[in-house]
Amino acid sequence: LKGSALQECRDNAEGITYEMGGLWHQEVMKTLNFDTLAYVERLYEVFLASFTDSERHDEVQYYFAECLWLRAENEQNPRMATERWEKAALAFTDVLKLGKVGVGGQQGRQERSQQEEAELEHGLAGFGESVVNLRPAMPEALNNLGNAKRMTGDIDGAMAAYQDALTHRANYPEAYNNLGTLLQQDRQLEEA
């Protein structure tokens, strides 16, 4: 295939992968058959790897992180649950880095309703606390919890989470940057 035929094939593959992942994800939420999430996770992984330039990429990245969270929440094997929580924490970190969620992501915030924004912030804060409860010494989870708390306006909680992350990994630039930014915004310049 060449030219427009190749592009049409690629567009169709992108659309089908996106639609199938979304449909299966909805089906899981209706039936609560969490075994199906393995298929959803794989479809999202294929989409994210294959369609990096898609306008839907950021949206799928969020759904992928949510899928991983659901799999972690419903995993009965403690060792597997820990691995799944770690993978989910990294996926949500990727979502935050997109700039569509959080303090810096004004464009994404304008596109969502206030109710959707509140639900998202509440969900991220709950997710962060769940991961930290399972792995209290995981600096990435503590940093993400700080980001979620900052988004919901819990400045003291965010500072504490960033400081906890630095306690567990003294040389952690993301936590230093987040804490410094927060202190600057809170006008505590001498500490920043």
N, C-alpha and C positions, 0 to 999 in steps of 0.2 A: 504494500500500500504506500502511496505517496500523496503529498499535498493535502488537499481538502478531504480526501477519503480517509487518510490517516488521522487527521484532526477530528473528523466526525466519529471515527472509531474510539479515539481517546476520550472525547466528550461523552460518548455513550457509556464507556467503561466507568468513567468518573460518576456519572449520574446513577448508574445501576448500583455501584458500590455504596454511594451515599444513601440511596433510597433503601437498599437492603439492610444496611446497618441501622438506619432509623426505624424501619419497620420491626426488625427483630428486637431492638431496644424497647420499643413500645410494647411489644408482645411480652417481654420479660416483666415489664411493670404491670401489665394486666394479669398475667397468669402466675407471677412470682416463681416461675421455673428458672432458677438461677443457673442451671446447667447450660442454658441457651446463651448465657453471657459470654461463654468461651468463644462462641461463633461471632458474637458481636465484637468482642475484643479483637479477634483476628481480622475482621472486616475493617475496623477502624485503623488497625496497624497498617494494613495494605493501602488504605486510602491515604493515610498520612505519609507513607513512604513513596507512594506512586504519584500523588497529585499535590506536590509541595507548593505549586503556584495557583492552586484553586482558590476561588473567592470563598469557598466553604471550609477551607483548611482550619481556620481558627475555631470555627463552630465545632468541627469534628474533633479537634484537639480537646475541647471542653467535654464533649460527650464521651470521648475515650477516657478521660480522667474520671468522669462520673462512673463509667462502666467498671473501671478498676476499683473504685471505692466500693461499689456494690459487691463485687467479687470478694474483696477483702472482708467486708462486713459479714458475708455469708459463708466464709470458709470455716470449716470445722476443725481442720488440722492446724494446731497452733504454729508450727513451723511454716507451713504454707501461708497462713494468715499474715505472719510477720513479713514474709517476702512480698505478698500482695500489697500490704500497707506501704511498704517502702516504694514499690513501683507506682502506687497511686500518689504518694507524696511527690515523687519526681515528676509525674504527669501534671499534677496541679501546679508545681513550680513552673513547668513549661507554659501552662495557661497564663500564669501571672506575668511571665516574661514577655508574652505577646503584647502587653500593654492595653489589652481590651478590658481587663479586670483590674481593679485596684485604684490607688490614688492617682496614678499617672495616666490611666486609660480613659480619658475624657470622651474620646470618640465613641468607644464601645458603650460607655455609660449613657450617652445621649440617645443611643439607638434602643436602649431598653427602657421599659416603663419603671416607675418608682417601685411598684410592687415586685417586679422581676428582680430589680436591683437588690431590694431588701432580702428576698428569698435567696439570691445568690450569695450575698454577704453572710447571711445566717448559715447557709449550708457550708461555706468555706470555713467559717469559724468552728462549726461543729466537727467538720472533717479534721481540721488541725488538732482539735482537742482529742479526738478519737485516736489519731496516730500517735500523739504525744503520750497518751495513756498506755498504749501498747509498747512504745519505744521511747521512754522518757529521756534517754541520752542521745537521741538522734538529732544532730544539729540542724539538718535540713528541715525536719518536721517542726522544730522549734522556731526556725526562721519563718517558715510558712505560717505557723500559728501567729507569729508576730504580725505578718502581713495581713492576715485575716482580721486580727483584733484591731489593727490600725484602720482597716476599711470600715469596721463597724463603729469606730469612734472610741474604742477602748484604748486610749493612749498609754495609760499605766500598764495595762496588760500586754500591750505590744512591746513596750520597753523591757518589761520583765522577760518576755519570751526571747527577744534578741539577746539580752544579757545571759540568759540560760544557754542559748546556742553558743555564745562565746566562751562560756564556762566549759563546755564539752569539746569545743574546737577553737582554741585561742587564735588561730590564724585562719579565720573564716571571713573572707572579704565581703560577701553578700550581707552577712549579719552586721558587720562593722558599718557598711554603707547605709543599710536600712536604719540602724540605730542613730548614726550621725545625722541622716536626713530628718529623722523624727525629732531629734534634739534641736536641730536647727529650726524646724517648723514650730517647735514648742518654745523657741527663744532661749534655750539653755545652751548658748554658744560656747561658754567656757568648758562644758563637758563634751561637746561635739568635737 
